[in-house]
Amino acid sequence: MSEIKLVRIYDHEQPDGYRILVDRMWPRGMSKIKADLGERDKQIGPTNELRKWFNHEDEKFPEFKEKYIKELNANDFTPEFIKTVKEKLQTGDVLFLYGAKNREHNQAVVLKQYVESKL
């Protein structure tokens, strides 16, 4: 069964799957060739205001998660994104690529839970 996997774009070991960059910002030092993306959906990432407020501070994560889910619910692109993920899961894993150092408290974690709840 195919699944959504979270992958830090800088990791040396990269699993196979359809690669979607879910960050609004392009990862520093990453070339487009090396990133090898299926697509880049920056519009699904948190707004710049929310991203800057969160600043990857662990203690803000619960509130960040709430605010980001509100953004996802209001985002016109969200249904299209979910549809794409659902289609790609028919043929293999989907990788949500992100640049954050913190693997437990980042927007990709919230996005994965959100999308899985809608599939």
The first five atom37 places (N, CA, C, CB, O) and aatype in JSON, in Angstrom:
{
  "aatype": [12, 15, 6, 9, 11, 10, 19, 1, 9, 18, 3, 8, 6, 5, 14, 3, 7, 18, 1, 9, 10, 19, 3, 1, 12, 17, 14, 1, 7, 12, 15, 11, 9, 11, 0, 3, 10, 7, 6, 1, 3, 11, 5, 9, 7, 14, 16, 2, 6, 10, 1, 11, 17, 13, 2, 8, 6, 3, 6, 11, 13, 14, 6, 13, 11, 6, 11, 18, 9, 11, 6, 10, 2, 0, 2, 3, 13, 16, 14, 6, 13, 9, 11, 16, 19, 11, 6, 11, 10, 5, 16, 7, 3, 19, 10, 13, 10, 18, 7, 0, 11, 2, 1, 6, 8, 2, 5, 0, 19, 19, 10, 11, 5, 18, 19, 6, 15, 11, 10],
  "atom_mask": [
    [1, 1, 1, 1, 1],
    [1, 1, 1, 1, 1],
    [1, 1, 1, 1, 1],
    [1, 1, 1, 1, 1],
    [1, 1, 1, 1, 1],
    [1, 1, 1, 1, 1],
    [1, 1, 1, 1, 1],
    [1, 1, 1, 1, 1],
    [1, 1, 1, 1, 1],
    [1, 1, 1, 1, 1],
    [1, 1, 1, 1, 1],
    [1, 1, 1, 1, 1],
    [1, 1, 1, 1, 1],
    [1, 1, 1, 1, 1],
    [1, 1, 1, 1, 1],
    [1, 1, 1, 1, 1],
    [1, 1, 1, 0, 1],
    [1, 1, 1, 1, 1],
    [1, 1, 1, 1, 1],
    [1, 1, 1, 1, 1],
    [1, 1, 1, 1, 1],
    [1, 1, 1, 1, 1],
    [1, 1, 1, 1, 1],
    [1, 1, 1, 1, 1],
    [1, 1, 1, 1, 1],
    [1, 1, 1, 1, 1],
    [1, 1, 1, 1, 1],
    [1, 1, 1, 1, 1],
    [1, 1, 1, 0, 1],
    [1, 1, 1, 1, 1],
    [1, 1, 1, 1, 1],
    [1, 1, 1, 1, 1],
    [1, 1, 1, 1, 1],
    [1, 1, 1, 1, 1],
    [1, 1, 1, 1, 1],
    [1, 1, 1, 1, 1],
    [1, 1, 1, 1, 1],
    [1, 1, 1, 0, 1],
    [1, 1, 1, 1, 1],
    [1, 1, 1, 1, 1],
    [1, 1, 1, 1, 1],
    [1, 1, 1, 1, 1],
    [1, 1, 1, 1, 1],
    [1, 1, 1, 1, 1],
    [1, 1, 1, 0, 1],
    [1, 1, 1, 1, 1],
    [1, 1, 1, 1, 1],
    [1, 1, 1, 1, 1],
    [1, 1, 1, 1, 1],
    [1, 1, 1, 1, 1],
    [1, 1, 1, 1, 1],
    [1, 1, 1, 1, 1],
    [1, 1, 1, 1, 1],
    [1, 1, 1, 1, 1],
    [1, 1, 1, 1, 1],
    [1, 1, 1, 1, 1],
    [1, 1, 1, 1, 1],
    [1, 1, 1, 1, 1],
    [1, 1, 1, 1, 1],
    [1, 1, 1, 1, 1],
    [1, 1, 1, 1, 1],
    [1, 1, 1, 1, 1],
    [1, 1, 1, 1, 1],
    [1, 1, 1, 1, 1],
    [1, 1, 1, 1, 1],
    [1, 1, 1, 1, 1],
    [1, 1, 1, 1, 1],
    [1, 1, 1, 1, 1],
    [1, 1, 1, 1, 1],
    [1, 1, 1, 1, 1],
    [1, 1, 1, 1, 1],
    [1, 1, 1, 1, 1],
    [1, 1, 1, 1, 1],
    [1, 1, 1, 1, 1],
    [1, 1, 1, 1, 1],
    [1, 1, 1, 1, 1],
    [1, 1, 1, 1, 1],
    [1, 1, 1, 1, 1],
    [1, 1, 1, 1, 1],
    [1, 1, 1, 1, 1],
    [1, 1, 1, 1, 1],
    [1, 1, 1, 1, 1],
    [1, 1, 1, 1, 1],
    [1, 1, 1, 1, 1],
    [1, 1, 1, 1, 1],
    [1, 1, 1, 1, 1],
    [1, 1, 1, 1, 1],
    [1, 1, 1, 1, 1],
    [1, 1, 1, 1, 1],
    [1, 1, 1, 1, 1],
    [1, 1, 1, 1, 1],
    [1, 1, 1, 0, 1],
    [1, 1, 1, 1, 1],
    [1, 1, 1, 1, 1],
    [1, 1, 1, 1, 1],
    [1, 1, 1, 1, 1],
    [1, 1, 1, 1, 1],
    [1, 1, 1, 1, 1],
    [1, 1, 1, 0, 1],
    [1, 1, 1, 1, 1],
    [1, 1, 1, 1, 1],
    [1, 1, 1, 1, 1],
    [1, 1, 1, 1, 1],
    [1, 1, 1, 1, 1],
    [1, 1, 1, 1, 1],
    [1, 1, 1, 1, 1],
    [1, 1, 1, 1, 1],
    [1, 1, 1, 1, 1],
    [1, 1, 1, 1, 1],
    [1, 1, 1, 1, 1],
    [1, 1, 1, 1, 1],
    [1, 1, 1, 1, 1],
    [1, 1, 1, 1, 1],
    [1, 1, 1, 1, 1],
    [1, 1, 1, 1, 1],
    [1, 1, 1, 1, 1],
    [1, 1, 1, 1, 1],
    [1, 1, 1, 1, 1],
    [1, 1, 1, 1, 1]
  ],
  "atom_positions": [
    [[0.85, -1.19, 0.0], [0.0, 0.0, 0.0], [0.89, 1.25, 0.0], [-0.96, 0.0, 1.23], [1.85, 1.34, 0.77]],
    [[0.56, 2.17, -0.85], [1.33, 3.41, -0.95], [1.03, 4.32, 0.24], [1.01, 4.15, -2.28], [-0.03, 4.24, 0.85]],
    [[2.01, 5.17, 0.55], [1.84, 6.07, 1.68], [2.54, 7.4, 1.43], [2.37, 5.43, 2.96], [3.37, 7.53, 0.54]],
    [[2.16, 8.38, 2.26], [2.83, 9.67, 2.24], [4.01, 9.57, 3.2], [1.86, 10.85, 2.65], [3.86, 9.14, 4.34]],
    [[5.19, 9.96, 2.72], [6.38, 9.93, 3.55], [6.95, 11.34, 3.66], [7.44, 8.95, 2.97], [6.93, 12.11, 2.7]],
    [[7.47, 11.66, 4.84], [8.12, 12.94, 5.06], [9.62, 12.75, 4.87], [7.81, 13.5, 6.47], [10.22, 11.86, 5.47]],
    [[10.21, 13.6, 4.03], [11.63, 13.47, 3.72], [12.28, 14.85, 3.77], [11.84, 12.81, 2.34], [11.83, 15.79, 3.11]],
    [[13.34, 14.96, 4.55], [14.1, 16.21, 4.55], [14.9, 16.25, 3.25], [15.04, 16.32, 5.81], [15.66, 15.32, 2.95]],
    [[14.74, 17.3, 2.5], [15.32, 17.37, 1.16], [16.84, 17.26, 1.17], [14.91, 18.67, 0.49], [17.44, 16.9, 0.15]],
    [[17.48, 17.58, 2.29], [18.94, 17.53, 2.39], [19.47, 16.14, 2.75], [19.41, 18.53, 3.41], [20.69, 15.93, 2.71]],
    [[18.6, 15.19, 3.1], [19.06, 13.85, 3.48], [19.74, 13.17, 2.3], [17.87, 12.99, 3.98], [19.31, 13.29, 1.15]],
    [[20.82, 12.45, 2.59], [21.55, 11.74, 1.54], [20.73, 10.56, 1.01], [22.91, 11.24, 2.07], [20.68, 10.33, -0.19]],
    [[20.09, 9.84, 1.92], [19.25, 8.7, 1.51], [17.85, 9.23, 1.22], [19.21, 7.59, 2.62], [17.2, 9.8, 2.1]],
    [[17.39, 9.03, 0.0], [16.07, 9.49, -0.41], [15.26, 8.29, -0.91], [16.17, 10.6, -1.5], [15.68, 7.61, -1.85]],
    [[14.11, 8.03, -0.29], [13.29, 6.91, -0.77], [12.7, 7.22, -2.15], [12.17, 6.6, 0.24], [12.66, 8.38, -2.58]],
    [[12.23, 6.19, -2.81], [11.56, 6.36, -4.1], [10.15, 6.86, -3.86], [11.55, 5.05, -4.9], [9.52, 6.55, -2.84]],
    [[9.66, 7.62, -4.81], [8.28, 8.1, -4.74], [8.14, 9.4, -5.51], [0.0, 0.0, 0.0], [9.11, 9.95, -6.01]],
    [[6.9, 9.86, -5.61], [6.61, 11.13, -6.29], [6.98, 12.26, -5.35], [5.1, 11.22, -6.72], [6.45, 12.36, -4.25]],
    [[7.89, 13.12, -5.79], [8.52, 14.13, -4.92], [7.82, 15.48, -5.03], [9.99, 14.28, -5.28], [7.79, 16.1, -6.1]],
    [[7.25, 15.94, -3.91], [6.59, 17.24, -3.86], [7.27, 18.1, -2.8], [5.06, 17.09, -3.57], [7.28, 17.74, -1.62]],
    [[7.83, 19.23, -3.21], [8.38, 20.19, -2.25], [7.21, 20.99, -1.69], [9.45, 21.14, -2.92], [6.49, 21.64, -2.43]],
    [[7.03, 20.93, -0.37], [5.88, 21.58, 0.27], [6.28, 22.83, 1.06], [5.18, 20.6, 1.19], [5.48, 23.34, 1.84]],
    [[7.5, 23.31, 0.86], [7.96, 24.56, 1.48], [7.63, 25.74, 0.58], [9.49, 24.51, 1.77], [7.66, 25.62, -0.65]],
    [[7.32, 26.85, 1.19], [7.09, 28.08, 0.43], [8.43, 28.63, -0.08], [6.36, 29.14, 1.3], [8.5, 29.21, -1.17]],
    [[9.47, 28.46, 0.71], [10.8, 28.95, 0.35], [11.6, 27.82, -0.31], [11.55, 29.49, 1.62], [11.49, 26.66, 0.09]],
    [[12.4, 28.17, -1.32], [13.29, 27.17, -1.94], [14.4, 26.84, -0.95], [13.88, 27.7, -3.3], [14.95, 27.75, -0.34]],
    [[14.75, 25.56, -0.76], [15.79, 25.17, 0.19], [17.17, 25.73, -0.21], [15.86, 23.64, 0.31], [17.59, 25.58, -1.36]],
    [[17.83, 26.35, 0.72], [19.16, 26.95, 0.47], [20.14, 25.92, -0.04], [19.7, 27.59, 1.73], [20.24, 24.81, 0.49]],
    [[20.87, 26.3, -1.08], [21.95, 25.46, -1.59], [21.49, 24.25, -2.38], [0.0, 0.0, 0.0], [22.32, 23.43, -2.78]],
    [[20.21, 24.11, -2.61], [19.68, 22.95, -3.33], [19.44, 23.33, -4.79], [18.37, 22.42, -2.67], [18.71, 24.28, -5.08]],
    [[20.06, 22.6, -5.7], [19.83, 22.87, -7.12], [18.53, 22.21, -7.56], [21.02, 22.37, -7.98], [18.09, 21.22, -6.97]],
    [[17.93, 22.75, -8.59], [16.69, 22.16, -9.11], [16.94, 20.74, -9.63], [16.11, 23.04, -10.24], [16.07, 19.88, -9.52]],
    [[18.12, 20.5, -10.2], [18.45, 19.17, -10.72], [18.55, 18.17, -9.56], [19.79, 19.2, -11.52], [17.97, 17.08, -9.62]],
    [[19.28, 18.55, -8.5], [19.45, 17.65, -7.37], [18.12, 17.41, -6.64], [20.49, 18.21, -6.39], [17.88, 16.32, -6.12]],
    [[17.28, 18.42, -6.59], [15.98, 18.29, -5.91], [15.1, 17.26, -6.61], [15.26, 19.65, -5.85], [14.33, 16.55, -5.97]],
    [[15.21, 17.17, -7.94], [14.52, 16.15, -8.72], [13.03, 16.05, -8.36], [15.19, 14.79, -8.51], [12.54, 14.98, -8.01]],
    [[12.33, 17.17, -8.45], [10.95, 17.25, -8.0], [9.96, 16.78, -9.06], [10.62, 18.65, -7.6], [10.16, 16.98, -10.26]],
    [[8.89, 16.15, -8.58], [7.73, 15.91, -9.43], [6.98, 17.22, -9.59], [0.0, 0.0, 0.0], [6.5, 17.56, -10.67]],
    [[6.88, 17.95, -8.47], [6.28, 19.27, -8.49], [6.68, 20.05, -7.24], [4.76, 19.18, -8.6], [7.13, 19.49, -6.24]],
    [[6.5, 21.35, -7.35], [6.75, 22.24, -6.22], [5.46, 22.98, -5.94], [7.94, 23.25, -6.51], [4.98, 23.75, -6.77]],
    [[4.9, 22.73, -4.77], [3.62, 23.34, -4.41], [3.8, 24.31, -3.26], [2.58, 22.26, -4.04], [3.36, 24.07, -2.14]],
    [[4.47, 25.43, -3.57], [4.77, 26.4, -2.51], [3.5, 27.01, -1.94], [5.67, 27.49, -3.04], [3.49, 27.45, -0.79]],
    [[2.42, 27.05, -2.73], [1.19, 27.67, -2.25], [0.5, 26.85, -1.16], [0.23, 27.88, -3.4], [-0.42, 27.34, -0.51]],
    [[0.93, 25.6, -0.95], [0.35, 24.77, 0.12], [1.07, 25.02, 1.44], [0.42, 23.28, -0.26], [0.55, 24.64, 2.5]],
    [[2.24, 25.63, 1.41], [2.99, 25.92, 2.63], [2.33, 27.01, 3.44], [0.0, 0.0, 0.0], [1.47, 27.73, 2.94]],
    [[2.74, 27.14, 4.71], [2.18, 28.22, 5.54], [2.54, 29.59, 4.96], [2.68, 28.09, 6.99], [3.57, 29.74, 4.29]],
    [[1.7, 30.57, 5.23], [1.99, 31.93, 4.77], [3.31, 32.41, 5.36], [0.84, 32.89, 5.14], [3.76, 31.91, 6.39]],
    [[3.91, 33.38, 4.71], [5.17, 33.94, 5.21], [5.0, 34.48, 6.62], [5.68, 35.05, 4.29], [5.9, 34.33, 7.45]],
    [[3.86, 35.11, 6.9], [3.61, 35.66, 8.24], [3.62, 34.55, 9.29], [2.27, 36.42, 8.27], [4.25, 34.69, 10.34]],
    [[2.91, 33.46, 9.01], [2.84, 32.35, 9.97], [4.2, 31.68, 10.11], [1.78, 31.32, 9.54], [4.63, 31.34, 11.21]],
    [[4.87, 31.48, 8.99], [6.19, 30.84, 9.01], [7.18, 31.67, 9.86], [6.73, 30.68, 7.56], [7.92, 31.11, 10.67]],
    [[7.19, 32.97, 9.66], [8.11, 33.83, 10.42], [7.73, 33.86, 11.9], [8.1, 35.27, 9.85], [8.61, 33.86, 12.76]],
    [[6.42, 33.88, 12.2], [5.99, 33.88, 13.6], [6.44, 32.59, 14.29], [4.46, 34.05, 13.69], [6.96, 32.63, 15.4]],
    [[6.23, 31.45, 13.64], [6.58, 30.14, 14.21], [8.08, 30.04, 14.45], [6.12, 29.0, 13.29], [8.51, 29.64, 15.53]],
    [[8.87, 30.4, 13.45], [10.33, 30.44, 13.57], [10.91, 29.12, 14.09], [10.74, 31.58, 14.5], [11.96, 29.12, 14.72]],
    [[10.24, 28.02, 13.83], [10.68, 26.67, 14.25], [10.97, 26.58, 15.74], [11.92, 26.26, 13.47], [11.89, 25.89, 16.17]],
    [[10.16, 27.28, 16.53], [10.27, 27.23, 17.99], [9.31, 26.15, 18.5], [9.96, 28.63, 18.66], [8.09, 26.28, 18.36]],
    [[9.88, 25.09, 19.09], [9.08, 23.93, 19.5], [7.87, 24.3, 20.35], [9.95, 22.97, 20.27], [6.8, 23.73, 20.17]],
    [[8.03, 25.24, 21.27], [6.94, 25.57, 22.18], [5.76, 26.22, 21.45], [7.44, 26.5, 23.28], [4.64, 26.23, 21.98]],
    [[5.99, 26.75, 20.26], [4.91, 27.36, 19.48], [4.2, 26.34, 18.57], [5.47, 28.51, 18.63], [3.2, 26.68, 17.94]],
    [[4.72, 25.12, 18.49], [4.19, 24.16, 17.52], [2.69, 23.89, 17.66], [4.93, 22.87, 17.64], [2.0, 23.89, 16.65]],
    [[2.15, 23.65, 18.87], [0.71, 23.38, 18.95], [-0.14, 24.53, 18.37], [0.31, 23.14, 20.41], [-1.12, 24.29, 17.66]],
    [[0.24, 25.77, 18.67], [-0.5, 26.91, 18.13], [-0.26, 27.06, 16.63], [-0.1, 28.21, 18.87], [-1.17, 27.4, 15.88]],
    [[0.98, 26.81, 16.2], [1.3, 26.84, 14.78], [0.43, 25.85, 14.02], [2.79, 26.54, 14.54], [-0.12, 26.17, 12.97]],
    [[0.3, 24.64, 14.56], [-0.49, 23.59, 13.92], [-1.94, 24.05, 13.73], [-0.45, 22.29, 14.75], [-2.5, 23.89, 12.65]],
    [[-2.53, 24.63, 14.77], [-3.91, 25.14, 14.68], [-4.04, 26.2, 13.59], [-4.36, 25.72, 16.03], [-4.96, 26.16, 12.78]],
    [[-3.11, 27.14, 13.6], [-3.16, 28.25, 12.64], [-2.94, 27.74, 11.21], [-2.11, 29.32, 12.99], [-3.6, 28.2, 10.28]],
    [[-2.03, 26.81, 11.03], [-1.75, 26.28, 9.7], [-2.95, 25.5, 9.17], [-0.49, 25.38, 9.73], [-3.27, 25.59, 7.98]],
    [[-3.61, 24.73, 10.02], [-4.8, 24.0, 9.59], [-5.9, 24.98, 9.16], [-5.32, 23.08, 10.73], [-6.61, 24.72, 8.18]],
    [[-6.04, 26.09, 9.86], [-7.0, 27.12, 9.44], [-6.63, 27.65, 8.06], [-7.06, 28.28, 10.47], [-7.51, 27.85, 7.22]],
    [[-5.34, 27.88, 7.83], [-4.89, 28.33, 6.52], [-5.2, 27.29, 5.44], [-3.4, 28.64, 6.54], [-5.66, 27.64, 4.35]],
    [[-4.94, 26.03, 5.74], [-5.22, 24.96, 4.77], [-6.71, 24.89, 4.44], [-4.73, 23.61, 5.32], [-7.08, 24.71, 3.28]],
    [[-7.55, 25.03, 5.46], [-9.0, 25.0, 5.23], [-9.46, 26.16, 4.36], [-9.73, 25.03, 6.56], [-10.42, 26.01, 3.6]],
    [[-8.79, 27.3, 4.46], [-9.18, 28.5, 3.7], [-8.46, 28.61, 2.35], [-8.91, 29.74, 4.53], [-8.8, 29.47, 1.54]],
    [[-7.48, 27.75, 2.12], [-6.64, 27.84, 0.92], [-7.38, 27.24, -0.28], [-5.29, 27.1, 1.14], [-7.77, 26.07, -0.26]],
    [[-7.56, 28.04, -1.33], [-8.25, 27.56, -2.54], [-7.51, 26.42, -3.24], [-8.44, 28.71, -3.52], [-8.12, 25.65, -3.98]],
    [[-6.21, 26.31, -3.0], [-5.39, 25.29, -3.65], [-5.48, 23.93, -2.94], [-3.94, 25.75, -3.71], [-5.15, 22.91, -3.54]],
    [[-5.9, 23.9, -1.69], [-5.89, 22.67, -0.9], [-6.64, 21.51, -1.56], [-6.5, 22.94, 0.46], [-6.08, 20.41, -1.62]],
    [[-7.87, 21.69, -2.06], [-8.56, 20.54, -2.68], [-7.8, 19.97, -3.88], [-9.97, 20.96, -3.12], [-7.75, 18.76, -4.06]],
    [[-7.22, 20.84, -4.69], [-6.44, 20.38, -5.84], [-5.21, 19.6, -5.39], [-6.02, 21.58, -6.72], [-4.86, 18.58, -5.98]],
    [[-4.55, 20.1, -4.34], [-3.36, 19.43, -3.79], [-3.73, 18.03, -3.29], [-2.74, 20.26, -2.64], [-3.04, 17.06, -3.6]],
    [[-4.81, 17.92, -2.54], [-5.26, 16.63, -2.0], [-5.59, 15.68, -3.15], [-6.51, 16.81, -1.07], [-5.25, 14.49, -3.09]],
    [[-6.25, 16.18, -4.18], [-6.6, 15.36, -5.35], [-5.34, 14.82, -6.02], [-7.43, 16.19, -6.37], [-5.28, 13.64, -6.38]],
    [[-4.33, 15.68, -6.19], [-3.06, 15.25, -6.8], [-2.41, 14.16, -5.97], [-2.1, 16.44, -6.95], [-1.98, 13.14, -6.51]],
    [[-2.34, 14.36, -4.66], [-1.72, 13.37, -3.77], [-2.47, 12.05, -3.87], [-1.72, 13.86, -2.3], [-1.85, 10.99, -3.98]],
    [[-3.79, 12.1, -3.85], [-4.62, 10.89, -3.94], [-4.33, 10.14, -5.25], [-6.13, 11.26, -3.85], [-4.18, 8.92, -5.24]],
    [[-4.25, 10.88, -6.36], [-3.95, 10.26, -7.66], [-2.56, 9.62, -7.67], [-4.05, 11.31, -8.78], [-2.4, 8.5, -8.15]],
    [[-1.56, 10.32, -7.15], [-0.19, 9.81, -7.17], [-0.03, 8.6, -6.25], [0.78, 10.91, -6.75], [0.8, 7.74, -6.52]],
    [[-0.83, 8.53, -5.19], [-0.76, 7.38, -4.28], [-1.26, 6.1, -4.95], [-1.58, 7.65, -3.01], [-0.97, 5.0, -4.47]],
    [[-2.0, 6.22, -6.03], [-2.48, 5.05, -6.76], [-1.31, 4.26, -7.36], [-3.46, 5.47, -7.86], [-1.41, 3.05, -7.55]],
    [[-0.21, 4.95, -7.66], [0.91, 4.31, -8.35], [2.18, 4.2, -7.51], [1.22, 5.07, -9.6], [3.17, 3.63, -7.98]],
    [[2.18, 4.72, -6.29], [3.38, 4.63, -5.46], [3.34, 5.63, -4.31], [0.0, 0.0, 0.0], [2.37, 6.36, -4.13]],
    [[4.42, 5.64, -3.55], [4.52, 6.56, -2.42], [4.62, 8.01, -2.9], [5.73, 6.21, -1.55], [5.08, 8.29, -4.0]],
    [[4.17, 8.91, -2.04], [4.3, 10.35, -2.28], [5.2, 10.89, -1.18], [2.89, 11.08, -2.29], [4.98, 10.64, 0.0]],
    [[6.23, 11.63, -1.59], [7.18, 12.2, -0.64], [6.9, 13.69, -0.47], [8.64, 11.97, -1.12], [6.91, 14.45, -1.44]],
    [[6.65, 14.1, 0.78], [6.54, 15.52, 1.09], [7.94, 15.97, 1.51], [5.45, 15.8, 2.23], [8.42, 15.59, 2.58]],
    [[8.57, 16.76, 0.68], [9.93, 17.23, 0.93], [9.9, 18.57, 1.64], [10.73, 17.33, -0.38], [9.11, 19.45, 1.29]],
    [[10.76, 18.72, 2.62], [10.84, 19.97, 3.39], [12.3, 20.23, 3.73], [9.98, 19.89, 4.69], [13.14, 19.33, 3.65]],
    [[12.6, 21.47, 4.11], [13.98, 21.83, 4.42], [14.29, 21.96, 5.9], [0.0, 0.0, 0.0], [15.46, 22.0, 6.27]],
    [[13.28, 22.03, 6.75], [13.49, 22.29, 8.18], [14.39, 21.24, 8.83], [12.14, 22.33, 8.9], [14.34, 20.06, 8.49]],
    [[15.21, 21.69, 9.77], [16.09, 20.77, 10.51], [15.3, 19.91, 11.49], [17.18, 21.55, 11.26], [15.61, 18.74, 11.69]],
    [[14.28, 20.5, 12.09], [13.47, 19.79, 13.08], [12.49, 18.86, 12.37], [12.7, 20.8, 13.99], [11.59, 19.3, 11.66]],
    [[12.68, 17.57, 12.57], [11.88, 16.56, 11.86], [10.51, 16.34, 12.5], [12.63, 15.25, 11.81], [9.63, 15.76, 11.86]],
    [[10.31, 16.77, 13.74], [9.05, 16.53, 14.44], [8.12, 17.73, 14.44], [9.32, 16.12, 15.85], [6.9, 17.57, 14.48]],
    [[8.69, 18.91, 14.38], [7.89, 20.13, 14.47], [8.13, 21.0, 13.24], [8.23, 20.93, 15.76], [8.92, 21.94, 13.27]],
    [[7.43, 20.66, 12.15], [7.51, 21.46, 10.94], [6.2, 21.36, 10.18], [8.7, 21.0, 10.04], [5.34, 20.54, 10.53]],
    [[6.03, 22.19, 9.16], [4.75, 22.23, 8.45], [4.45, 20.95, 7.7], [4.74, 23.38, 7.5], [3.27, 20.61, 7.53]],
    [[5.45, 20.22, 7.26], [5.21, 18.98, 6.52], [4.52, 17.94, 7.42], [6.54, 18.41, 5.97], [3.69, 17.16, 6.95]],
    [[4.87, 17.92, 8.69], [4.24, 17.0, 9.65], [2.73, 17.31, 9.73], [4.9, 17.13, 11.07], [1.9, 16.4, 9.68]],
    [[2.4, 18.59, 9.85], [1.0, 19.01, 9.93], [0.28, 18.7, 8.62], [0.89, 20.52, 10.27], [-0.84, 18.19, 8.62]],
    [[0.94, 19.01, 7.51], [0.33, 18.78, 6.2], [0.04, 17.31, 5.96], [1.24, 19.32, 5.11], [-1.02, 16.97, 5.43]],
    [[0.96, 16.44, 6.33], [0.76, 15.0, 6.15], [-0.47, 14.54, 6.94], [2.03, 14.21, 6.6], [-1.32, 13.83, 6.4]],
    [[-0.55, 14.93, 8.21], [-1.7, 14.54, 9.03], [-3.0, 15.08, 8.44], [-1.52, 15.06, 10.48], [-4.02, 14.39, 8.41]],
    [[-2.96, 16.31, 7.97], [-4.12, 16.95, 7.39], [-4.59, 16.21, 6.14], [-3.81, 18.4, 7.06], [-5.76, 15.86, 6.03]],
    [[-3.68, 15.98, 5.22], [-4.03, 15.31, 3.97], [-4.53, 13.89, 4.23], [-2.83, 15.29, 3.01], [-5.52, 13.47, 3.63]],
    [[-3.85, 13.16, 5.11], [-4.29, 11.79, 5.41], [-5.7, 11.78, 5.99], [-3.31, 11.13, 6.4], [-6.46, 10.85, 5.73]],
    [[-6.06, 12.8, 6.77], [-7.4, 12.87, 7.34], [-8.47, 13.14, 6.27], [-7.46, 13.95, 8.42], [-9.65, 12.89, 6.5]],
    [[-8.04, 13.64, 5.1], [-8.97, 13.98, 4.02], [-9.05, 12.89, 2.95], [-8.56, 15.3, 3.39], [-9.93, 12.94, 2.08]],
    [[-8.15, 11.92, 2.99], [-8.14, 10.89, 1.94], [-9.2, 9.81, 2.2], [-6.76, 10.23, 1.85], [-9.32, 8.87, 1.42]]
  ]
}
